Amino acid sequence: MENKLQILERHVYLQYQSILQPLADSYHYDLPPFPKATDGKPSVILLGNHSSGKSTFINHLLGGTLQKTGVAPTDDGFTLIVSGDTNEESRGPGAIERREFPFSGMEKLGPGFLSRLRVKSSTSNVLEHVNLIDSPGMIDTAGTSAERGYDFMASVRFFADNADLILFFFDPEKPGTTGETLAAFTQSLTGMEHKILIVLNKVDTFSNIRDFARDYGSLCWNLARVVRTKDLPHIFTMYVPTDSANRPANAIALEDFDAARNEVVHEIQNAHIRRADNLVGNLKEQSLRLELFIRVCSYLRRKDLGLRFLVGLLAVIFGLGTAAYAYFVKVDPLVIGIGAGLTVVTWFLGRFVVNKLRIARRDELDAIFSKLYVRDLTISQRDDLTARWHFIKPRIENLLENLGEFALPKRSTRFNRKFRKLKSIRKFRKN
């Protein structure tokens, strides 16, 4: 029997597939797959630098040694940790065929990603209510797909879209300074700030409070460069209990940091509450992104059609004028030929001008966005709208580059009916 969360997920999924997906397809918009968990459980992904303590924290949470730990990078692929009757591990493309596999649509990430994928099952009670996703440690430079063997940032985006909670781990050695860390915030996690918990881990390695304050300030400085919020998010300063004999001399007191770790664990245990909010929030956010995409594309198509009509009208007027002049004045046929040639030249010259203006307009997408949303941007700063535009703009540029403005669909009656349904999603509420 379905629980309330599964009923909500099914209802939201129906809205997603019946309204958003058809509109996205008609506008050649790559709508992210619906974050549907096949097992109905919420998911938590752990991101961060290598050696920031992600795997150690997972082992602590599950009460075992499921994940390998170490100073050097231990994995180059993602690991999904799910509940099972036994402790097992599957690797490669065959892993997604497992009965307990919680996600769909992962094939689009490519064979390079799938070949490095791992799925582990554990008998831990924690996994009865949540799925965990461990990620490869981020490195100093934002690596290319060739270096990783797959598109790492696209993979982060996929799991972040599907996750209900994102734990981003930082460590004292490199508090937010690696290239992939900065790229993840600016490329893969845009618009997901409400899901993210920032964790400064390994505070038990500080020998005094001054070192802690210096690293904490450095992390705040680096986050301010990439997190698009008015205020910095709360930072959970914590550590995972280990052998106290390895702690540095004169180490700082850890009682308050124990409380922070317990808060993080509490957030994981209550991820199902976040999932209900995220399902509705994701539906609304995707509808707002799609509406922004459609509005800008419709403006570009309208302007493109206007230019085409003007060029065609000028060519017709020139041609008819030449024909009328030749008919009434009885001019030499050579003059008629010259007039016809000039008409053709006018047409091609007009097409050339249209293409130049089209290219110029593509370079002015930011100005077009500001023009279309001048009221919203004037009333308030609207950081949410600006962040949404930063996400949509590259997709519009890619569409115009590959298909052009004229490939966009017309605003038919049927289309307008679907578009009105899209706006109605804003009023969607969870019971």
C-alpha positions in Angstrom: 0.0 0.0 0.0 1.3 3.5 -0.9 2.3 5.9 1.9 1.5 9.6 1.7 5.0 10.4 0.3 4.5 7.9 -2.6 1.0 9.3 -3.3 2.5 12.8 -3.5 5.3 11.6 -5.7 2.9 9.9 -8.1 0.7 13.0 -8.4 3.7 15.3 -9.0 5.1 12.9 -11.5 1.8 13.0 -13.4 2.0 16.8 -13.6 5.6 16.6 -14.7 4.9 14.1 -17.5 1.6 15.5 -18.8 2.4 19.2 -18.8 6.1 20.0 -18.5 7.5 17.2 -20.7 5.3 17.9 -23.8 6.1 21.6 -23.7 9.8 21.0 -23.2 9.8 18.6 -26.2 8.0 21.1 -28.4 10.7 23.7 -27.6 13.7 21.4 -27.8 14.3 22.0 -24.1 16.3 19.3 -22.3 14.1 18.9 -19.2 15.9 17.1 -16.4 14.5 13.6 -15.6 11.9 13.6 -12.8 13.6 12.8 -9.5 11.6 9.7 -9.0 12.9 7.1 -6.6 11.8 3.7 -7.7 11.9 2.5 -4.0 10.1 5.6 -2.7 13.0 6.6 -0.4 14.7 10.0 -0.1 18.3 10.2 -1.2 21.3 12.0 0.3 24.5 12.7 -1.8 27.9 13.5 -0.2 30.2 15.8 -2.2 33.5 17.3 -1.4 37.3 17.3 -1.8 39.2 14.0 -1.7 40.2 13.2 1.9 37.5 15.4 3.3 36.0 12.6 5.3 32.9 11.7 3.2 33.5 7.9 3.3 34.6 8.0 6.9 31.4 9.7 7.8 29.3 7.1 5.9 31.1 4.3 7.8 30.3 6.1 11.0 26.7 6.6 10.1 26.2 3.0 9.1 28.2 1.6 11.9 30.6 -0.4 9.7 33.5 -0.2 7.2 31.5 -0.2 4.0 33.6 2.5 2.2 37.3 2.6 1.7 39.1 5.6 3.3 42.4 7.2 2.8 44.4 10.4 2.2 44.7 9.7 -1.6 41.6 9.4 -3.8 40.1 5.9 -3.4 37.4 5.9 -6.0 36.9 7.5 -9.5 33.2 6.7 -9.7 30.0 7.2 -7.8 28.8 4.7 -5.3 25.1 4.1 -4.4 24.5 2.6 -1.0 21.1 1.0 -0.5 19.4 -1.3 1.9 19.7 -5.1 1.4 19.5 -8.4 3.0 23.2 -8.9 2.8 26.3 -6.8 2.3 26.9 -7.0 -1.5 28.6 -4.9 -4.2 27.9 -4.7 -7.9 29.9 -2.7 -10.5 29.4 -1.4 -14.0 26.3 -1.3 -16.3 24.9 -4.4 -14.7 24.5 -2.7 -11.4 21.6 -0.6 -12.5 19.6 -3.8 -13.2 19.6 -4.7 -9.6 16.1 -5.0 -8.1 16.9 -2.4 -5.3 18.4 0.1 -7.7 16.7 3.5 -6.7 17.1 5.6 -9.9 16.1 5.6 -13.5 17.5 7.5 -16.5 21.2 7.1 -15.5 22.0 5.6 -19.0 22.2 9.1 -20.4 25.4 9.8 -18.4 27.3 7.5 -20.8 29.2 4.2 -20.8 32.3 5.9 -19.1 30.1 6.8 -16.1 28.4 3.4 -15.9 31.6 1.4 -16.1 32.8 3.2 -12.9 29.5 3.0 -11.1 29.2 0.9 -7.9 26.1 -0.2 -6.1 26.5 -1.5 -2.5 23.8 -3.0 -0.3 24.1 -3.0 3.5 22.0 -4.4 6.3 22.3 -1.2 8.3 19.0 0.0 9.8 19.8 3.6 8.6 19.3 2.6 5.0 15.7 1.4 5.6 14.6 5.0 5.2 17.2 6.7 3.0 19.6 6.0 0.1 23.2 7.3 0.3 25.3 8.4 -2.7 29.1 8.7 -2.2 31.0 10.7 -4.9 34.6 10.8 -6.0 36.8 13.4 -4.3 37.1 16.7 -6.1 40.5 17.7 -7.3 42.5 20.9 -7.7 41.7 21.5 -11.3 38.3 21.3 -12.9 39.0 18.1 -15.0 37.7 17.5 -18.4 35.6 14.5 -19.5 38.7 13.0 -21.0 40.6 13.1 -17.7 37.7 11.6 -15.7 36.5 9.3 -18.4 33.0 10.8 -18.1 31.3 14.1 -17.6 31.8 14.6 -13.9 29.8 17.9 -13.6 26.9 16.4 -15.5 26.9 13.4 -13.1 26.9 15.7 -10.1 24.0 17.6 -11.6 22.1 14.4 -12.2 22.4 13.1 -8.6 21.9 16.6 -7.1 18.6 16.9 -9.1 17.5 13.5 -7.7 18.8 14.0 -4.2 16.7 15.5 -1.3 19.8 16.5 0.7 23.3 17.5 -0.4 26.1 17.3 2.1 29.1 19.2 0.8 32.3 18.4 2.8 35.3 20.6 3.2 38.4 19.8 5.2 41.0 22.0 6.9 43.7 21.4 4.3 41.8 22.8 1.4 38.7 24.7 2.6 36.9 25.3 -0.7 39.8 26.1 -3.0 39.9 23.2 -5.5 38.9 23.9 -9.1 36.3 21.2 -9.2 34.7 22.4 -6.0 34.2 25.9 -7.4 33.0 24.5 -10.7 30.5 22.3 -8.9 28.8 25.3 -7.2 28.7 27.4 -10.4 27.8 24.7 -12.9 26.1 21.8 -11.2 24.4 23.1 -8.1 22.9 26.4 -9.3 19.4 26.8 -7.8 19.9 24.0 -5.3 21.1 26.1 -2.4 18.0 25.0 -0.3 19.2 21.4 -0.4 22.8 21.9 0.5 24.4 21.5 4.0 28.0 22.9 4.2 30.2 20.7 6.4 33.6 21.7 7.6 34.9 18.3 8.7 37.9 17.1 10.7 37.9 20.0 13.2 39.6 17.5 15.6 42.8 18.1 13.6 43.2 21.7 14.7 45.8 22.2 17.4 44.4 25.6 18.5 41.4 27.9 18.0 43.4 30.3 15.9 43.9 27.7 13.2 40.3 26.8 13.3 39.2 30.5 12.9 41.6 31.0 10.0 40.3 28.0 8.1 36.7 28.9 8.9 37.2 32.4 7.5 38.9 31.0 4.4 36.0 28.8 3.7 33.5 31.7 4.1 35.6 33.7 1.7 35.6 31.0 -0.9 31.9 30.3 -0.5 31.0 33.9 -1.0 32.5 33.7 -4.5 30.3 30.9 -5.7 27.1 30.7 -3.5 24.4 32.9 -5.0 22.6 33.9 -1.8 22.3 37.1 0.1 23.7 35.5 3.3 26.2 32.7 3.6 24.7 29.4 4.5 25.2 27.9 7.9 28.4 25.8 8.2 28.3 22.6 10.2 31.7 22.3 11.9 32.1 18.7 13.0 34.4 15.7 13.1 34.0 11.9 13.0 35.1 10.2 16.3 38.4 8.3 15.8 41.3 7.2 18.0 41.9 10.1 20.4 45.6 9.1 20.6 46.1 10.5 17.1 44.8 14.0 18.0 47.4 16.8 18.1 48.6 18.2 21.4 46.6 21.1 22.9 43.7 20.2 20.5 40.6 22.3 20.8 37.6 21.1 22.9 35.1 19.1 20.8 31.8 19.1 22.7 30.1 21.7 20.5 31.3 19.9 17.4 29.7 16.7 18.6 26.4 18.6 18.6 27.0 19.8 15.0 27.6 16.2 13.9 24.4 15.1 15.6 22.5 17.8 13.7 23.8 16.5 10.4 22.8 13.0 11.3 19.4 14.3 12.3 19.0 16.0 8.9 19.7 12.7 7.2 17.2 10.8 9.3 14.6 13.4 8.4 15.3 13.5 4.7 11.8 12.2 4.0 10.4 15.5 5.2 12.7 17.3 2.8 11.6 15.0 0.0 8.0 16.1 0.2 9.0 19.7 0.0 11.6 19.0 -2.7 9.1 17.2 -4.9 6.8 20.2 -5.0 9.6 22.7 -5.1 11.3 20.9 -8.0 8.0 20.9 -10.0 7.6 24.6 -9.5 11.2 25.4 -10.2 11.3 23.4 -13.4 8.0 25.1 -14.5 9.5 28.5 -13.9 12.7 27.6 -15.8 10.7 26.3 -18.7 8.5 29.4 -18.7 11.5 31.6 -18.8 13.0 29.6 -21.6 9.8 29.8 -23.6 9.3 33.5 -23.1 12.8 34.4 -24.3 12.6 32.0 -27.2 9.2 33.3 -28.2 10.6 36.8 -28.2 13.5 35.8 -30.4 11.2 34.0 -32.9 8.8 37.0 -33.0 11.7 39.3 -33.8 13.1 36.9 -36.4 9.8 36.6 -38.2 9.4 40.3 -38.2 12.8 40.7 -39.9 12.0 38.0 -42.4 8.6 39.7 -43.2 10.3 43.1 -43.6 12.9 41.7 -46.0 10.3 39.8 -48.0 8.0 42.8 -48.2 10.8 45.1 -49.5 11.7 42.5 -52.1 8.1 42.2 -53.2 7.6 46.0 -53.4 10.8 46.4 -55.3 9.8 43.6 -57.8 6.2 44.9 -58.2 7.5 48.4 -58.7 9.9 47.3 -61.4 7.2 45.3 -63.2 4.7 48.2 -63.0 7.3 50.6 -64.3 8.2 48.3 -67.2 4.5 47.8 -68.1 3.5 51.4 -68.2 6.6 53.0 -69.5 7.4 50.3 -72.1 11.1 50.2 -71.3 13.7 48.1 -72.9 13.8 44.4 -71.8 17.3 44.9 -70.6 16.1 47.3 -68.0 13.5 44.8 -66.9 16.3 42.2 -66.4 18.3 44.7 -64.4 15.3 45.4 -62.2 14.7 41.7 -61.7 18.4 41.2 -60.8 18.2 44.1 -58.3 15.1 42.4 -56.7 17.1 39.2 -56.2 20.0 41.2 -54.9 17.7 43.0 -52.5 16.4 39.6 -51.2 19.9 38.2 -50.6 21.1 41.4 -49.1 18.1 41.4 -46.8 18.9 37.8 -45.8 22.5 38.8 -45.0 21.3 41.7 -42.9 18.8 39.4 -41.1 21.6 36.9 -40.2 23.8 39.7 -39.0 21.0 41.1 -36.8 20.2 37.6 -35.6 23.8 37.0 -34.5 23.9 40.4 -32.8 20.7 39.6 -30.9 22.2 36.4 -29.6 25.0 38.4 -28.2 22.4 40.5 -26.4 20.6 37.8 -24.6 21.2 39.3 -21.2 19.7 42.6 -22.4 16.7 40.8 -23.8 16.2 39.0 -20.4 16.4 42.3 -18.6 13.9 43.9 -21.0 11.4 41.1 -20.6 11.6 41.0 -16.8 12.3 44.7 -16.2 9.3 44.9 -13.8 10.4 41.9 -11.7 14.0 43.0 -11.6 13.0 46.6 -10.7 10.7 45.8 -7.8 13.4 43.7 -6.0 16.8 42.2 -6.6 15.3 38.8 -7.4 18.4 36.7 -7.0 16.3 33.6 -7.7 15.3 35.0 -11.1 18.9 35.9 -12.0 20.1 32.4 -10.9 17.4 30.9 -13.1 18.5 32.9 -16.0 22.1 31.8 -15.6 20.9 28.2 -15.8 18.7 28.8 -18.9 21.0 31.1 -20.9 23.5 28.4 -22.1 20.6 26.2 -23.2 19.1 29.0 -25.4 22.5 29.7 -26.9 22.9 26.0 -27.7 19.5 25.9 -29.3 20.0 28.9 -31.4 23.5 27.7 -32.5 22.2 24.3 -33.6 18.6 24.9 -34.8 18.1 28.7 -35.1 15.1 30.9 -34.2 12.9 29.6 -37.0 13.0 26.1 -35.7 11.0 27.1 -32.6 7.3 26.1 -32.7 4.4 28.5 -33.3 2.2 29.6 -30.5 -0.9 27.6 -31.5 -4.1 27.4 -29.6 -3.1 24.0 -28.3 0.3 25.3 -27.2 -1.3 28.2 -25.4 -3.6 25.8 -23.6 -0.6 23.8 -22.4 1.2 27.0 -21.4 -1.8 28.0 -19.2 -1.6 24.6 -17.5 2.1 25.3 -16.9 1.3 28.4 -15.0 -1.3 26.5 -13.0 1.6 24.4 -11.5 2.6 27.4 -9.4 -0.6 26.9 -7.4 0.2 23.3 -6.7 0.2 22.4 -3.0 1.0 19.3 -1.2 -1.7 18.0 1.1 
